[in-house]
Amino acid sequence: MAAPEGLASGWEHFTHGADIGVRGVAPTLDAAFEQAALALTGVVTDPLSVRPEAAVGVSCDAPSLELLLADWLNALVYEMAVRRMVFGAFDVTIRGVHLTGTAWGEPVDRRRHKPAVEVKGATYTELRVCRQETGSWVAQCVVDV
């Protein structure tokens, strides 16, 4: 669920043509990437409906934080597709432009998860990772659905 304005962390969607923007906001860079991943899950299903039954590790390297976000989200899209899973909890550690993460989730249960759409991938459209004047980090991009 998106955090109401003024809260330190949360996720939200923003509209962009036929696709959907995902945005994570948090006090730390790591947590902003975690929130962006929750926003990605939120495109498909309610993240709160996902049970943390299995852990999947993900590792990414990129030349910039922006490309690292796209790689992270695309790695999650890949894992969801090949494992036929949805993820509802994430742990991310970023050192420089190297990300080590864990996604917890379960196999898709169409009755319970009621998947809305299939995310094809993260794009470079509106790709942004930055620290705001408030000190919070924002990690966002548009995903192709």
C-alpha positions as CSV (number, residue, x, y, z in Angstrom):
1,M,0.0,0.0,0.0
2,A,1.2,3.5,-0.7
3,A,2.4,5.6,2.2
4,P,0.3,8.7,2.8
5,E,2.2,11.9,2.0
6,G,4.5,12.9,4.8
7,L,5.4,9.3,5.9
8,A,9.0,8.3,5.7
9,S,8.6,5.2,3.6
10,G,6.1,3.4,1.4
11,W,5.3,2.6,-2.2
12,E,2.9,3.9,-4.8
13,H,2.0,3.6,-8.5
14,F,1.9,6.4,-10.9
15,T,0.2,6.4,-14.4
16,H,2.2,6.5,-17.6
17,G,0.2,5.8,-20.7
18,A,-0.6,2.2,-21.0
19,D,2.1,1.2,-18.5
20,I,2.4,1.6,-14.8
21,G,5.0,3.6,-12.8
22,V,6.4,2.0,-9.6
23,R,7.9,4.2,-6.9
24,G,9.5,3.3,-3.6
25,V,10.3,6.0,-0.9
26,A,12.3,5.3,2.2
27,P,14.8,6.8,4.6
28,T,17.6,4.6,3.1
29,L,18.6,3.6,-0.4
30,D,18.2,-0.1,0.5
31,A,14.7,0.4,1.8
32,A,13.7,2.5,-1.2
33,F,14.6,-0.4,-3.5
34,E,12.6,-2.8,-1.2
35,Q,9.6,-0.4,-1.5
36,A,10.0,-0.3,-5.3
37,A,9.9,-4.1,-5.3
38,L,6.7,-4.0,-3.2
39,A,5.2,-1.5,-5.8
40,L,6.2,-4.0,-8.5
41,T,4.3,-6.8,-6.7
42,G,1.4,-4.4,-6.2
43,V,1.0,-4.2,-9.9
44,V,0.2,-7.9,-9.9
45,T,-1.5,-8.5,-6.6
46,D,-1.8,-7.2,-3.0
47,P,1.7,-7.7,-1.5
48,L,0.0,-8.4,1.9
49,S,-1.7,-11.5,0.4
50,V,1.7,-13.1,-0.3
51,R,3.0,-15.6,2.2
52,P,6.8,-15.7,2.7
53,E,7.1,-19.4,2.1
54,A,10.3,-19.5,0.1
55,A,13.3,-17.2,-0.2
56,V,15.0,-16.4,-3.6
57,G,18.3,-14.7,-3.7
58,V,19.1,-12.0,-6.3
59,S,22.4,-10.3,-7.1
60,C,22.9,-7.4,-9.5
61,D,25.7,-5.1,-10.7
62,A,25.2,-2.0,-12.8
63,P,27.1,1.1,-13.8
64,S,24.7,3.4,-11.9
65,L,22.0,3.3,-9.2
66,E,19.3,4.0,-11.8
67,L,20.4,1.0,-13.9
68,L,20.8,-1.0,-10.7
69,L,17.1,-0.4,-9.9
70,A,16.0,-1.5,-13.4
71,D,18.2,-4.6,-13.1
72,W,16.8,-5.4,-9.6
73,L,13.2,-5.1,-10.8
74,N,13.9,-7.1,-14.0
75,A,15.6,-9.8,-11.9
76,L,12.4,-10.0,-9.8
77,V,10.2,-10.1,-12.9
78,Y,12.4,-13.0,-14.2
79,E,12.2,-14.9,-11.0
80,M,8.4,-14.5,-10.8
81,A,8.0,-15.8,-14.3
82,V,10.3,-18.8,-14.2
83,R,9.3,-19.9,-10.7
84,R,5.6,-18.9,-11.2
85,M,5.8,-17.1,-7.9
86,V,4.8,-13.8,-6.4
87,F,6.9,-12.0,-3.7
88,G,5.7,-10.0,-0.8
89,A,8.8,-9.2,1.3
90,F,12.2,-8.1,0.3
91,D,15.6,-7.4,1.9
92,V,18.2,-5.4,-0.1
93,T,21.8,-4.4,0.6
94,I,23.5,-2.0,-1.8
95,R,27.2,-1.4,-1.7
96,G,28.2,1.1,-4.4
97,V,26.5,-0.3,-7.5
98,H,26.2,-3.9,-6.3
99,L,22.9,-5.2,-4.9
100,T,22.4,-8.3,-2.9
101,G,18.8,-9.1,-2.2
102,T,16.3,-11.7,-1.0
103,A,12.7,-11.9,-2.1
104,W,10.2,-14.0,-0.1
105,G,7.1,-15.3,-1.6
106,E,5.1,-18.3,-2.7
107,P,3.7,-20.0,-5.9
108,V,0.9,-18.0,-7.5
109,D,-2.5,-19.0,-6.3
110,R,-4.9,-17.6,-8.9
111,R,-7.9,-17.8,-6.5
112,R,-6.2,-16.0,-3.6
113,H,-3.8,-13.6,-5.4
114,K,-6.2,-12.7,-8.3
115,P,-3.3,-11.5,-10.5
116,A,-4.3,-8.4,-12.3
117,V,-1.7,-8.2,-15.0
118,E,1.7,-9.7,-15.9
119,V,4.6,-7.4,-15.7
120,K,6.9,-7.8,-18.7
121,G,9.8,-5.8,-17.4
122,A,11.1,-2.6,-15.9
123,T,11.9,0.2,-18.4
124,Y,14.2,3.2,-18.4
125,T,11.2,5.5,-18.7
126,E,11.1,7.9,-15.7
127,L,13.9,5.9,-14.2
128,R,15.2,7.8,-11.2
129,V,17.1,7.1,-8.0
130,C,17.8,10.1,-5.8
131,R,17.8,11.5,-2.4
132,Q,15.2,14.2,-1.8
133,E,15.7,17.4,0.2
134,T,13.8,15.7,3.1
135,G,16.6,13.1,3.2
136,S,14.3,10.3,1.9
137,W,15.4,8.2,-1.0
138,V,13.2,7.7,-4.1
139,A,13.5,4.8,-6.5
140,Q,11.2,4.7,-9.5
141,C,10.6,3.6,-13.0
142,V,7.8,2.6,-15.4
143,V,7.1,-1.1,-15.9
144,D,5.8,-2.6,-19.1
145,V,2.5,-4.5,-18.5
